[in-house]
Amino acid sequence: MILMGIGDEGGSKLETQIKATKELGWKYIEMRGVEVAGHDKGNLHDIPDAAFDEVERQLKENDLGIYAFGSTIMNWAKTIETPFDVTLDEVKRCIPRMKRLGTKFVRIMSFKPEDDADTIPTAVTDRVREVTQMFLDEGLQPVHENCMNHGGMSWQHAEQLLEKAPGLKWVFDTANPIFNEDRSKDKPWPKQDPWEYWEHVKEHTAHIHIKDCTWSDEKNDADYNFPGEGQGRVRDILKDAHESGYDAGVSIEPHMVVVFHDSGSSATEEDTYNNFVEYGRRLESLIADIKG
């Protein structure tokens, strides 16, 4: 398994993301948002050229690579009503930057569904298929995350999306099923089962996100935990992946100090850095224990 972390979970600043990765002795970052000195924070495919040049320079200087782009392509902040040009422009910015950094994988999604939706509109599968092919034509591999999107509504919806977008692979997030409703079932929709979801997508999985959480009925929200301490079946899933010969990326996404998609969530750079490093060390220990 190739260990890394989603960079901005360790800190917004480029220097902090590099420092946290080197502290753990890892060689790769999965970069999502990044703040480069003199520029506002933005996604790796959106920051200005001068900022991207600096990212490339500092990565080379520190002998680090970008394993995957954590793109915003068709993510939960967009719906099928979002003009498709927005998506196409993101893809077109992403491709040359991936090639410059020698990055093979890019995380994509499939738009936020309506609150009462339980099917994937044809327009969504058409867009996902087109985006998938755009990356494949350039020798790059898109991976779809089970999140707050159409492909994340259940494992059945994931299988449907994979069938409709040939060549698409999966990035499996261990915690997302815990707070996402299973829209394949009758209402009121229950929450998803991480193990059940994993069993049905593991043969398509080319990348894994490790986060863990425990659902709280009282809060109607999840509390985030260290890996293996929540309801995400992290140990079981990693054990099964190991025994199945999985040798690709495993990326930490702690969410314990700050939640990326929660605008009310904030923390100091030091707090996120310290949590990221501890989380990474706990994951290493868990994997070592699994391997015996």
Protein Blocks (a to p, Z undefined) as FASTA:
>chain_A
ZZdddfklnomblklmmmmmmmnopabdcdfbdcdehiacddfklmcfklmmmmmmmmmm
nopacfbacdfehiakbcfklcfklmmmmmmmmmmmmmmnopabdcddehjadfkbcbdc
fklmmmmmmmmmmmmmnopacdddddddfklnpmklmmmmmmmmghiacdddfklmmmpc
cfkbccddddddfklmmmmmmmmpcbdcdddddddfklopacdddehiamnommmmmmmm
mmnopabdcdddfklmpcfklmkbccdfklmmmmmmmmmmmmmmmmmmmnZZ
